[in-house]
Amino acid sequence: MKVGVTLSFSHLTDVPFIKAAAVLLEDRGFHSLWVPEHVLFFPEYASRYPYADDGRVPGDPEGVLDPFTALTFVAAHTQRIRLGTGVCLVPQRQPVYTAKMVADLDYLSQGRVDFGIGIGWLKEEFVALGMDFATRAKRCDEYIAVMKSMWREGANAFTR
């Protein structure tokens, strides 16, 4: 059996703790470390968090560190543990830039990236980013196609 851990890091997290936690998980034989993504959180929101009985997100209301930034930091201090986005909100990100970030992290970590993706549930976050919540699934599919094409055909696949 392979066991992974999700840890949510924010600006309230002590930086030495992030390093120590990642190293400890690796030393104890955990398979993977997963880091979630949300650009914005709000003190109050109408959207219901689907993974908690009370519909509220646990943790820091100030939000979380960018998963690619946090995982690059973790990669620099570990050798074996797999590094996962849990999940990357693909429809909120520019796909060419995201494909490059995933590929760069995979390169720097020497092939340890698991790219977990999702479409998001927090409507208020999409609205604040100027994005249509209703079309996020379709946009996610389109962005996945762009990213796969770039990984298959090279970074300049969409400049031709």
C-alpha positions as CSV (number, residue, x, y, z in Angstrom):
1,M,0.0,0.0,0.0
2,K,1.2,3.6,-0.8
3,V,0.2,6.3,1.7
4,G,0.3,10.0,0.9
5,V,-0.4,13.0,3.1
6,T,-2.1,16.3,2.3
7,L,-0.6,19.3,4.1
8,S,-2.0,22.8,3.7
9,F,0.7,25.5,4.0
10,S,-0.1,29.2,4.3
11,H,1.8,32.4,5.2
12,L,1.0,31.5,8.8
13,T,3.0,28.3,8.5
14,D,6.5,28.4,9.9
15,V,8.9,27.9,6.9
16,P,11.2,25.6,8.9
17,F,8.1,23.5,9.7
18,I,7.4,23.0,6.0
19,K,10.9,21.6,5.4
20,A,10.9,19.5,8.6
21,A,7.5,18.0,7.8
22,A,8.5,17.1,4.2
23,V,11.8,15.5,5.4
24,L,10.0,13.6,8.2
25,L,7.3,12.2,5.9
26,E,10.0,11.1,3.4
27,D,12.2,9.6,6.2
28,R,9.1,7.7,7.6
29,G,8.4,6.2,4.1
30,F,5.4,8.1,3.1
31,H,4.8,7.8,-0.7
32,S,3.6,11.3,-1.4
33,L,3.0,14.8,-0.2
34,W,0.0,16.7,-1.6
35,V,-0.6,20.4,-1.5
36,P,-4.0,22.1,-2.3
37,E,-4.7,25.2,-4.2
38,H,-6.9,28.2,-3.7
39,V,-6.0,31.7,-4.8
40,L,-8.5,33.3,-2.6
41,F,-10.6,32.5,0.5
42,F,-13.3,34.6,2.0
43,P,-14.5,35.1,5.6
44,E,-18.0,34.4,4.3
45,Y,-19.1,32.6,1.2
46,A,-22.3,31.0,0.0
47,S,-20.7,28.1,-1.8
48,R,-20.7,24.8,0.1
49,Y,-17.4,23.0,0.6
50,P,-18.3,19.5,-0.6
51,Y,-15.8,17.6,1.6
52,A,-16.9,18.7,5.1
53,D,-20.2,18.0,6.8
54,D,-20.6,21.7,7.8
55,G,-19.8,22.9,4.3
56,R,-16.8,25.0,5.5
57,V,-13.2,24.8,4.5
58,P,-10.9,23.8,7.4
59,G,-7.8,25.7,8.0
60,D,-6.4,29.2,7.5
61,P,-9.0,31.7,6.1
62,E,-6.1,33.6,4.6
63,G,-5.6,30.9,2.0
64,V,-2.8,28.6,1.0
65,L,0.6,28.9,-0.6
66,D,0.7,28.4,-4.3
67,P,1.1,24.6,-4.8
68,F,4.0,24.9,-7.3
69,T,5.9,27.3,-5.1
70,A,5.4,25.1,-2.0
71,L,6.3,21.9,-3.9
72,T,9.4,23.4,-5.4
73,F,10.6,24.2,-1.9
74,V,9.8,20.7,-0.8
75,A,11.6,19.2,-3.8
76,A,14.7,21.1,-2.9
77,H,14.8,19.4,0.6
78,T,13.8,15.9,-0.3
79,Q,14.9,13.1,-2.7
80,R,12.2,10.4,-3.0
81,I,8.8,11.5,-1.8
82,R,6.3,12.1,-4.7
83,L,5.0,15.7,-5.0
84,G,1.3,16.2,-5.8
85,T,-1.0,19.0,-6.5
86,G,-4.1,18.2,-4.5
87,V,-5.7,19.7,-6.6
88,C,-4.6,22.2,-9.1
89,L,-7.5,24.3,-10.1
90,V,-6.9,24.1,-13.8
91,P,-9.7,26.3,-15.1
92,Q,-8.4,29.2,-13.1
93,R,-4.9,29.0,-14.6
94,Q,-3.4,30.0,-18.0
95,P,-2.8,26.5,-19.5
96,V,0.5,27.2,-21.3
97,Y,2.0,28.7,-18.2
98,T,0.6,25.9,-16.0
99,A,2.1,23.2,-18.4
100,K,5.5,24.9,-18.1
101,M,5.2,25.1,-14.3
102,V,4.3,21.4,-14.0
103,A,7.1,20.4,-16.4
104,D,9.7,22.6,-14.6
105,L,8.7,21.1,-11.2
106,D,8.9,17.6,-12.6
107,Y,12.4,18.4,-14.0
108,L,13.7,20.0,-10.8
109,S,12.3,17.1,-8.7
110,Q,13.7,14.5,-11.1
111,G,10.4,13.1,-12.1
112,R,8.5,13.1,-8.8
113,V,5.4,15.1,-9.8
114,D,1.8,13.8,-9.6
115,F,-0.4,16.4,-11.2
116,G,-3.8,16.2,-9.4
117,I,-6.4,18.4,-11.1
118,G,-9.9,19.7,-10.3
119,I,-12.4,22.2,-11.6
120,G,-13.1,24.0,-8.3
121,W,-16.2,24.4,-6.1
122,L,-15.9,28.0,-4.7
123,K,-17.9,30.1,-7.0
124,E,-16.9,33.3,-5.2
125,E,-13.3,32.6,-6.1
126,F,-14.0,32.3,-9.8
127,V,-16.1,35.6,-9.7
128,A,-13.3,37.4,-7.9
129,L,-10.9,36.2,-10.6
130,G,-13.2,37.4,-13.4
131,M,-13.9,33.8,-14.6
132,D,-17.2,32.2,-15.5
133,F,-18.0,29.5,-12.9
134,A,-20.6,27.8,-15.1
135,T,-18.1,27.0,-17.8
136,R,-15.2,25.8,-15.6
137,A,-15.6,22.1,-16.6
138,K,-15.5,22.8,-20.3
139,R,-12.5,25.2,-19.8
140,C,-10.7,22.5,-17.8
141,D,-11.1,20.0,-20.6
142,E,-9.8,22.5,-23.1
143,Y,-6.8,23.5,-20.9
144,I,-5.9,19.8,-20.3
145,A,-5.8,19.3,-24.1
146,V,-3.5,22.3,-24.4
147,M,-1.2,21.1,-21.7
148,K,-1.0,17.5,-23.0
149,S,-0.2,18.8,-26.5
150,M,2.6,20.9,-25.1
151,W,4.1,18.0,-23.1
152,R,3.8,15.8,-26.2
153,E,4.9,18.2,-28.9
154,G,7.0,20.7,-27.0
155,A,6.7,24.1,-25.6
156,N,6.1,25.8,-28.9
157,A,3.1,23.6,-29.9
158,F,0.8,26.6,-29.8
159,T,3.0,29.2,-31.5
160,R,2.8,27.4,-34.9
